[in-house]
Amino acid sequence: MKKLFIAIVSLSLLATGCKGEGKTSNATNQESNQSEVKNQETNDTKPTGDDAICLLDKLSVRETPTAKGKWVTSMSLGEKVTYTGEQHTDSITKKDYVKVRLIDGKEGWARAPFIAVNGKVAVMLENTNTYKRPDLLTKTNDKYSPMDIIAVMSTQDDWIQVKGKRGEGRYIEEAWVKSSNISEKQIDIAVAKFAGLAMSKETMTERIKALEEIVNNADFSSSTFIDVLKTKIEDYKSKNKEVDAKDAVETVEEAQ
């Protein structure tokens, strides 16, 4: 009888222990699930996307991926944006679009060929030979010009793969160049951008005035391109004098 009582007590204690372990296991699982939910919520609040560079000045950003989409804003050559990961091909025009987010939070669609995803903005320092591959034997006849703004896509030893429009080119191109030919300094990129706008002015006088504003801007004084721009100003002034002299001769001849 005593042995039977001990056996009953033992079974009772064993059942209680198993029940307690079950509660502990359930509590652990519940905590684990709550942790997973919390981590998921945290991940959902993190910004997503890849860095990208705009390769065309005044590139339009639209609400929908079509040329007829409502215009949202425009981007500047060399501007850094975020690629959201969304892309679309217009079923009618067959043109590719990507969705981007600007630094001010605005979002929209832009033409894919003019966006360099995972690129870093840089500028050419001098006339630069281009190559099909990172090999001197693959040299092409094309060159980038000083102050051409491009995106650096990848590197290999002392070579870099770049994407952008050459000053004398018509389209966005990809090529390999020597890394010593570029600058990634923001001041050089900014001066190159404004110099490009200045040199696109309609008259020589307007170009001279715009370039002098850049040269005389103290914020730009340490740029590599300041001396280049000073030389360009003198060149424009010389050409302007030639034009003025020619006009003066023509005026005298007409008067006679």
C-alpha contacts under 8 A as a table, 3 or more apart, distances in Angstrom:
res1	aa1	res2	aa2	distance
1	M	4	L	5.08
1	M	5	F	6.37
2	K	5	F	5.19
2	K	6	I	6.41
3	K	6	I	5.21
3	K	7	A	6.28
4	L	7	A	5.15
4	L	8	I	6.32
5	F	8	I	5.19
5	F	9	V	6.31
6	I	9	V	5.18
6	I	10	S	6.16
7	A	10	S	5.12
7	A	11	L	6.28
8	I	11	L	5.27
8	I	12	S	6.25
9	V	12	S	5.06
9	V	13	L	6.28
10	S	13	L	5.22
10	S	14	L	6.20
11	L	14	L	5.07
11	L	15	A	6.21
12	S	15	A	5.27
12	S	16	T	6.32
13	L	16	T	5.12
13	L	17	G	6.20
14	L	17	G	5.13
14	L	18	C	6.29
15	A	18	C	5.21
15	A	19	K	6.24
16	T	19	K	5.16
16	T	20	G	6.28
17	G	20	G	5.09
17	G	21	E	6.26
18	C	21	E	5.08
18	C	22	G	6.21
19	K	22	G	5.04
19	K	23	K	6.42
20	G	23	K	5.15
20	G	24	T	6.29
21	E	24	T	5.01
21	E	25	S	6.08
22	G	25	S	5.10
22	G	26	N	6.15
23	K	26	N	5.12
23	K	27	A	6.10
24	T	27	A	5.08
24	T	28	T	6.16
25	S	28	T	5.10
25	S	29	N	6.20
26	N	29	N	5.13
26	N	30	Q	6.11
27	A	30	Q	5.07
27	A	31	E	6.21
28	T	31	E	5.15
28	T	32	S	6.16
29	N	32	S	4.98
29	N	33	N	6.17
30	Q	33	N	5.14
30	Q	34	Q	6.18
31	E	34	Q	5.08
31	E	35	S	6.12
32	S	35	S	5.04
32	S	36	E	6.27
33	N	36	E	5.08
33	N	37	V	6.26
34	Q	37	V	5.11
34	Q	38	K	6.15
35	S	38	K	5.05
35	S	39	N	6.11
36	E	39	N	5.10
36	E	40	Q	6.10
37	V	40	Q	5.04
37	V	41	E	6.18
38	K	41	E	5.09
38	K	42	T	6.23
39	N	42	T	5.02
39	N	43	N	6.17
40	Q	43	N	5.09
40	Q	44	D	6.10
41	E	44	D	5.10
41	E	45	T	6.52
42	T	45	T	5.38
42	T	46	K	6.78
43	N	46	K	5.33
44	D	47	P	7.98
48	T	84	T	6.77
49	G	82	T	5.88
49	G	83	Y	5.27
49	G	84	T	4.59
49	G	85	G	6.15
50	D	82	T	5.48
50	D	83	Y	5.09
50	D	84	T	6.83
50	D	85	G	7.60
50	D	117	V	6.79
50	D	118	N	6.12
51	D	80	K	6.98
51	D	81	V	6.08
51	D	82	T	4.80
51	D	83	Y	6.15
51	D	117	V	6.20
51	D	118	N	5.18
51	D	119	G	6.87
52	A	80	K	5.85
52	A	81	V	5.26
52	A	82	T	5.56
52	A	83	Y	5.99
52	A	115	I	6.44
52	A	116	A	5.27
52	A	117	V	4.19
52	A	118	N	5.24
52	A	119	G	5.56
52	A	120	K	7.40
53	I	78	G	5.82
53	I	79	E	5.73
53	I	80	K	4.81
53	I	81	V	6.10
53	I	115	I	5.69
53	I	116	A	5.02
53	I	117	V	6.57
53	I	118	N	7.78
53	I	119	G	6.00
53	I	120	K	6.73
53	I	121	V	6.44
53	I	151	A	6.62
54	C	57	D	7.68
54	C	59	L	7.67
54	C	75	M	6.87
54	C	76	S	6.73
54	C	77	L	5.49
54	C	78	G	5.26
54	C	79	E	5.35
54	C	80	K	6.59
54	C	81	V	7.36
54	C	114	F	6.06
54	C	115	I	4.93
54	C	116	A	6.51
55	L	77	L	5.24
55	L	78	G	5.94
55	L	114	F	5.03
55	L	115	I	5.97
55	L	116	A	7.04
55	L	149	I	7.85
55	L	150	I	6.88
55	L	151	A	7.53
55	L	164	G	5.95
55	L	165	K	7.38
55	L	172	I	7.78
56	L	59	L	5.64
56	L	75	M	7.82
56	L	76	S	6.80
56	L	77	L	4.83
56	L	78	G	7.66
56	L	114	F	6.03
57	D	75	M	6.44
57	D	76	S	4.60
57	D	77	L	4.14
57	D	78	G	7.92
58	K	74	S	5.12
58	K	75	M	5.12
58	K	76	S	5.36
58	K	77	L	7.14
59	L	74	S	5.20
59	L	75	M	5.08
59	L	76	S	6.82
59	L	77	L	7.93
59	L	110	A	7.32
59	L	114	F	7.92
60	S	71	W	6.90
60	S	72	V	7.56
60	S	73	T	6.13
60	S	74	S	4.41
60	S	75	M	6.51
60	S	110	A	6.26
61	V	71	W	6.14
61	V	72	V	5.48
61	V	73	T	5.33
61	V	74	S	5.53
61	V	75	M	7.33
61	V	107	E	7.81
61	V	108	G	5.30
61	V	109	W	5.24
61	V	110	A	5.04
62	R	65	P	6.83
62	R	66	T	7.62
62	R	67	A	7.89
62	R	69	G	5.42
62	R	70	K	5.35
62	R	71	W	4.50
62	R	72	V	5.09
62	R	73	T	7.23
62	R	108	G	5.10
62	R	109	W	5.04
62	R	110	A	6.64
63	E	69	G	5.69
63	E	70	K	5.37
63	E	71	W	6.52
63	E	72	V	6.32
63	E	107	E	7.74
63	E	108	G	5.04
63	E	109	W	6.20
64	T	69	G	4.91
64	T	70	K	6.96
64	T	108	G	6.96
64	T	109	W	6.07
65	P	69	G	6.60
65	P	88	H	6.60
65	P	89	T	7.60
65	P	90	D	6.74
65	P	97	Y	5.78
65	P	98	V	7.67
65	P	109	W	5.34
65	P	110	A	7.19
66	T	69	G	5.22
66	T	90	D	6.20
66	T	97	Y	7.83
72	V	108	G	6.98
75	M	79	E	6.62
76	S	79	E	5.28
77	L	149	I	7.55
77	L	193	K	7.37
78	G	121	V	5.90
78	G	122	A	7.94
78	G	149	I	6.62
78	G	150	I	7.23
78	G	151	A	7.76
78	G	189	I	7.81
79	E	121	V	7.95
80	K	102	L	7.70
80	K	103	I	7.81
80	K	121	V	7.70
81	V	100	V	6.50
81	V	101	R	5.88
81	V	102	L	5.02
81	V	103	I	6.42
82	T	100	V	5.40
82	T	101	R	4.98
82	T	102	L	6.46
82	T	103	I	7.97
83	Y	86	E	7.63
83	Y	98	V	7.30
83	Y	99	K	6.19
83	Y	100	V	4.59
83	Y	101	R	6.48
83	Y	117	V	6.73
84	T	98	V	7.98
84	T	99	K	5.83
84	T	100	V	5.59
84	T	101	R	6.83
85	G	98	V	7.54
85	G	99	K	7.03
86	E	98	V	5.87
86	E	99	K	5.43
87	Q	96	D	7.33
87	Q	97	Y	5.62
87	Q	98	V	4.30
87	Q	99	K	6.17
88	H	96	D	5.86
88	H	97	Y	5.22
88	H	98	V	6.38
89	T	94	K	5.70
89	T	95	K	5.53
89	T	96	D	4.39
89	T	97	Y	6.10
90	D	93	T	5.56
90	D	94	K	4.87
90	D	95	K	5.39
90	D	96	D	6.43
90	D	97	Y	7.68
91	S	94	K	5.39
91	S	95	K	7.95
95	K	111	R	7.45
96	D	111	R	6.07
96	D	112	A	5.44
96	D	113	P	7.62
97	Y	109	W	6.08
97	Y	110	A	5.40
97	Y	111	R	4.53
97	Y	112	A	4.68
98	V	109	W	5.48
98	V	110	A	5.61
98	V	111	R	6.44
98	V	112	A	5.38
99	K	107	E	7.05
99	K	108	G	5.44
99	K	109	W	4.36
99	K	110	A	6.39
100	V	107	E	5.63
100	V	108	G	5.71
100	V	109	W	6.21
100	V	110	A	7.20
101	R	105	G	6.00
101	R	106	K	5.70
101	R	107	E	4.39
101	R	108	G	6.80
102	L	105	G	5.32
102	L	106	K	5.33
102	L	107	E	6.29
103	I	106	K	7.40
110	A	114	F	7.84
110	A	115	I	7.72
111	R	114	F	5.92
111	R	115	I	7.12
112	A	115	I	5.37
113	P	116	A	7.64
113	P	172	I	7.27
114	F	172	I	7.18
116	A	119	G	5.39
116	A	151	A	6.67
116	A	153	M	7.72
116	A	163	K	7.30
118	N	153	M	6.71
119	G	151	A	5.27
119	G	152	V	5.27
119	G	153	M	4.77
119	G	154	S	7.87
120	K	151	A	5.17
120	K	152	V	5.00
120	K	153	M	6.80
121	V	149	I	7.26
121	V	150	I	5.97
121	V	151	A	4.54
121	V	152	V	6.24
121	V	184	E	6.62
122	A	149	I	5.93
122	A	150	I	5.49
122	A	151	A	5.86
122	A	152	V	6.67
122	A	182	I	6.45
122	A	183	S	5.59
122	A	184	E	4.46
122	A	185	K	7.37
122	A	189	I	6.51
123	V	146	P	7.73
123	V	147	M	5.62
123	V	148	D	5.57
123	V	149	I	4.37
123	V	150	I	5.83
123	V	182	I	5.50
123	V	183	S	5.36
123	V	184	E	6.50
123	V	188	D	7.18
123	V	189	I	5.79
123	V	192	A	7.47
124	M	127	N	7.59
124	M	128	T	7.44
124	M	144	Y	7.04
124	M	145	S	6.64
124	M	146	P	5.11
124	M	147	M	5.15
124	M	148	D	5.32
124	M	149	I	6.52
124	M	150	I	7.62
124	M	181	N	5.95
124	M	182	I	4.55
124	M	183	S	6.43
125	L	145	S	7.82
125	L	146	P	4.94
125	L	147	M	6.15
125	L	181	N	5.52
125	L	182	I	5.35
125	L	183	S	6.51
126	E	144	Y	7.75
126	E	145	S	5.92
126	E	146	P	4.17
126	E	147	M	7.43
126	E	181	N	6.47
127	N	143	K	6.37
127	N	144	Y	5.63
127	N	145	S	4.56
127	N	146	P	5.59
128	T	143	K	5.23
128	T	144	Y	5.03
128	T	145	S	6.46
128	T	146	P	7.93
128	T	177	V	7.12
128	T	181	N	6.60
129	N	139	K	7.14
129	N	140	T	7.31
129	N	141	N	7.65
129	N	142	D	6.58
129	N	143	K	4.74
129	N	144	Y	6.73
129	N	177	V	6.55
130	T	139	K	5.98
130	T	140	T	5.77
130	T	141	N	7.53
130	T	142	D	6.05
130	T	143	K	5.69
130	T	144	Y	7.33
130	T	175	A	5.88
130	T	176	W	5.67
130	T	177	V	5.27
131	Y	134	P	6.68
131	Y	135	D	7.10
131	Y	136	L	7.11
131	Y	138	T	5.24
131	Y	139	K	4.29
131	Y	140	T	5.49
131	Y	175	A	5.76
131	Y	176	W	4.91
131	Y	177	V	6.25
132	K	135	D	7.85
132	K	138	T	5.40
132	K	139	K	6.54
132	K	140	T	6.94
132	K	175	A	5.69
132	K	176	W	6.11
133	R	138	T	6.11
133	R	175	A	7.25
133	R	176	W	5.83
134	P	138	T	7.70
134	P	156	Q	7.45
134	P	159	W	6.03
134	P	160	I	7.79
134	P	176	W	5.89
134	P	177	V	7.48
135	D	138	T	5.68
135	D	139	K	7.71
136	L	139	K	5.90
143	K	166	R	7.35
144	Y	148	D	6.55
144	Y	166	R	5.25
144	Y	167	G	6.69
144	Y	168	E	7.83
145	S	148	D	5.67
145	S	166	R	6.81
145	S	167	G	6.02
145	S	168	E	7.84
147	M	189	I	7.65
147	M	192	A	4.92
147	M	193	K	7.72
147	M	196	G	7.87
147	M	225	F	7.97
148	D	165	K	7.53
148	D	166	R	6.27
148	D	167	G	6.12
148	D	192	A	7.27
149	I	164	G	7.04
149	I	165	K	7.78
149	I	189	I	6.95
149	I	192	A	7.30
149	I	193	K	7.51
150	I	162	V	6.40
150	I	163	K	5.70
150	I	164	G	4.65
150	I	165	K	7.13
151	A	162	V	5.50
151	A	163	K	5.19
151	A	164	G	6.31
152	V	155	T	7.91
152	V	160	I	6.71
152	V	161	Q	5.97
152	V	162	V	4.59
152	V	163	K	6.56
153	M	160	I	7.40
153	M	161	Q	5.45
153	M	162	V	5.55
153	M	163	K	6.87
154	S	160	I	5.77
154	S	161	Q	5.17
154	S	162	V	7.43
155	T	158	D	7.45
155	T	159	W	5.78
155	T	160	I	4.32
155	T	161	Q	6.13
156	Q	159	W	5.12
156	Q	160	I	6.17
158	D	178	K	6.10
158	D	179	S	5.59
158	D	180	S	7.75
159	W	176	W	6.61
159	W	177	V	5.78
159	W	178	K	4.69
159	W	179	S	5.22
160	I	176	W	5.61
160	I	177	V	5.60
160	I	178	K	6.21
160	I	179	S	5.55
161	Q	174	E	7.07
161	Q	175	A	5.70
161	Q	176	W	4.40
161	Q	177	V	6.50
162	V	174	E	5.62
162	V	175	A	5.56
162	V	176	W	6.08
162	V	177	V	7.29
163	K	172	I	6.80
163	K	173	E	5.57
163	K	174	E	4.39
163	K	175	A	6.66
164	G	171	Y	7.98
164	G	172	I	4.87
164	G	173	E	5.43
164	G	174	E	6.65
165	K	169	G	6.11
165	K	170	R	6.87
165	K	171	Y	5.73
165	K	172	I	4.51
165	K	173	E	6.00
166	R	169	G	4.69
166	R	170	R	7.42
166	R	171	Y	7.81
166	R	172	I	7.66
166	R	173	E	7.74
177	V	181	N	7.47
178	K	181	N	5.91
179	S	182	I	6.00
183	S	188	D	7.02
183	S	189	I	7.80
184	E	188	D	7.49
184	E	189	I	7.19
185	K	188	D	5.41
185	K	189	I	6.39
186	Q	189	I	5.05
186	Q	190	A	6.05
187	I	190	A	5.14
187	I	191	V	6.16
187	I	220	F	6.47
187	I	222	S	7.81
187	I	223	S	5.89
188	D	191	V	5.20
188	D	192	A	6.07
188	D	223	S	5.31
188	D	224	T	6.38
188	D	225	F	6.84
189	I	192	A	5.15
189	I	193	K	6.18
190	A	193	K	5.09
190	A	194	F	6.34
191	V	194	F	5.30
191	V	195	A	5.87
191	V	214	I	7.27
191	V	220	F	6.88
191	V	223	S	7.20
191	V	225	F	7.19
192	A	195	A	5.06
192	A	196	G	6.09
192	A	225	F	7.54
193	K	196	G	5.30
193	K	197	L	6.64
194	F	197	L	5.10
194	F	198	A	6.15
194	F	214	I	7.52
195	A	198	A	4.90
195	A	199	M	6.09
195	A	210	A	7.96
195	A	211	L	6.44
195	A	214	I	7.45
195	A	229	L	7.84
196	G	199	M	5.30
196	G	200	S	6.35
197	L	200	S	5.22
197	L	201	K	6.90
198	A	201	K	5.64
198	A	206	E	7.74
198	A	207	R	5.28
198	A	208	I	7.93
198	A	210	A	5.17
198	A	211	L	5.90
199	M	207	R	5.37
199	M	210	A	7.99
199	M	211	L	7.62
200	S	207	R	7.28
201	K	204	M	7.45
201	K	206	E	6.00
201	K	207	R	5.43
202	E	206	E	6.99
202	E	207	R	7.57
203	T	206	E	5.30
203	T	207	R	6.42
204	M	207	R	5.05
204	M	208	I	6.21
204	M	236	Y	6.34
204	M	237	K	7.82
204	M	240	N	6.47
205	T	208	I	5.18
205	T	209	K	6.29
205	T	237	K	8.00
205	T	240	N	7.39
206	E	209	K	5.19
206	E	210	A	6.18
207	R	210	A	5.20
207	R	211	L	6.09
207	R	236	Y	7.87
208	I	211	L	5.24
208	I	212	E	6.07
208	I	233	I	5.67
208	I	236	Y	6.60
208	I	237	K	7.22
209	K	212	E	5.19
209	K	213	E	6.37
210	A	213	E	5.22
210	A	214	I	6.70
211	L	214	I	5.15
211	L	215	V	6.30
211	L	229	L	6.84
211	L	233	I	6.81
212	E	215	V	5.01
212	E	216	N	5.94
212	E	230	K	7.93
212	E	233	I	7.37
213	E	216	N	5.24
213	E	217	N	6.14
214	I	217	N	5.23
214	I	220	F	7.03
215	V	218	A	7.89
215	V	220	F	7.10
215	V	221	S	6.99
215	V	226	I	6.04
215	V	229	L	7.10
215	V	230	K	7.13
216	N	221	S	7.64
217	N	220	F	5.61
217	N	221	S	6.68
218	A	221	S	5.12
219	D	222	S	7.71
220	F	223	S	5.63
220	F	226	I	7.72
221	S	226	I	6.77
222	S	226	I	7.58
223	S	226	I	5.80
224	T	227	D	7.29
224	T	228	V	7.99
225	F	228	V	5.04
225	F	229	L	6.20
226	I	229	L	5.14
226	I	230	K	6.27
227	D	230	K	5.02
227	D	231	T	6.33
228	V	231	T	5.25
228	V	232	K	6.29
229	L	232	K	4.83
229	L	233	I	6.12
230	K	233	I	5.10
230	K	234	E	6.44
231	T	234	E	5.23
231	T	235	D	6.25
232	K	235	D	4.98
232	K	236	Y	6.19
233	I	236	Y	5.10
233	I	237	K	6.14
234	E	237	K	5.03
234	E	238	S	6.14
235	D	238	S	5.15
235	D	239	K	6.30
236	Y	239	K	5.08
236	Y	240	N	5.98
237	K	240	N	4.89
237	K	241	K	6.25
238	S	241	K	5.22
238	S	242	E	6.45
239	K	242	E	5.04
239	K	243	V	6.28
240	N	243	V	5.09
240	N	244	D	6.16
241	K	244	D	4.98
241	K	245	A	6.01
242	E	245	A	5.12
242	E	246	K	6.13
243	V	246	K	5.10
243	V	247	D	6.15
244	D	247	D	5.08
244	D	248	A	6.13
245	A	248	A	5.04
245	A	249	V	6.33
246	K	249	V	5.22
246	K	250	E	6.28
247	D	250	E	5.11
247	D	251	T	6.12
248	A	251	T	5.08
248	A	252	V	6.34
249	V	252	V	5.19
249	V	253	E	6.21
250	E	253	E	5.11
250	E	254	E	6.15
251	T	254	E	5.15
251	T	255	A	6.20
252	V	255	A	5.02
252	V	256	Q	6.33
253	E	256	Q	5.18
